């Protein structure tokens, strides 16, 4: 069975050697984290590469033969399981499996690196911090110099500036930027100088402990990051805030929505790329039996399948579900559930089914109506700028009839707008 191309859902791009340690240490190298029971997967190879996503780098990325390192006890057994298949699982079709007919979906053509920000040739953190210091020294601030510098460096080139600044000037770069910049522009600059996992951990903390719980932020981060990324977020969260992410979620949420979030924050999703269509059909039948085909809804079955199965497998499940009962899985969830758990399940399905489309919708909602949801806008633009921003821009144009660049230009202003447009990378 052949399915037209849909993009793999992705996290951050792989970093050769991972992110370098900052002063104060967010990585296991600087100051270290206490050993975890069962171990923590080595990050030396950076984030795992995505199929077809990145061009070869000088020196190459370390091979991932064997995939993710084994965990203590292995991955949890799945209800229904993935029994061994004669000859193994058939290869997944390039680009994954759609869950909706082509007429309803947004076809994305993948090709090489899909981020909008690329490594700046010859970038040197020691030279870069001289530019930042000069921009902030004396009377007034040269915001244009800060925008040009930070907006033309990738995350792995920006993060070392924090340690380089303290080494060179004996001062904290975050403190100096906060004293010189204001408002959303300040928040955006600070976000760009944190490691991806540190930024995610801080966003999760704010989503839980801020004024009201930002359920959409929790789902956005936990459903779009890889296992390795979620495990690193867990470590940093515990180190920074003195309690586990799971405990924070459990104390702030309840019911089936809490169970959904707790499942997602384990970082134990099956990440095999191969898909068995027969197993996908079985899971589609289980979802139908747990919802549309019974009185009441068995949310636990939805939770087990949506949180544990691999993303390529789930794309096939969503397609088989539509074929089997003639209804899109999202519509079924909306008919069967309500409240936070409905919103959460729908967001997980949308993010897994077509990640760029999910983030295009997140950006559109952040800028629609009265007022701008700046936290969401900043988070999505920063975290997707080196992952799939080109695909998000394409979907945004197709779906909303104008380019993301135009939308940002019309909804923001000043230096904040200029920096966001740098992350956007261009108009379509």
Secondary structure, DSSP 4 states (H G I P E B T S, - for coil): ------PPP--SPP-TT-SPPPTT--STTTT--PPPTT-----TT-SPPPTTTSPPPTT-PPP-TT-SPPPTT-SPPPTT-----TT-PPPPPTT---SS-TTTS------S---S--PPTT--HHHHHHHHHHHHSSSS--HHHHHHHHTTS-HHHHTHHHHHHHHHHSS-HHHHHHHH--HHHHHHHHHHTS-HHHHHHHHHHHHHHSSS--HHHHHHHHHHS-HHHHHHHHHHHHHHHSS-HHHHHHHH--HHHHHHHHHHTT----------HHHHHHHHHHHHHHTTTSSS--HHHHHHHHHHS-HHHHHHHHHHHHHHHSS-HHHHHHHH--HHHHHHHHHHHHHHH-HHHHHHHHHHHHHSSSS--HHHHHHHHHHHTTTTHHHHHHHHHHHHSS-HHHHHHHH--HHHHHHHHHHH-S--
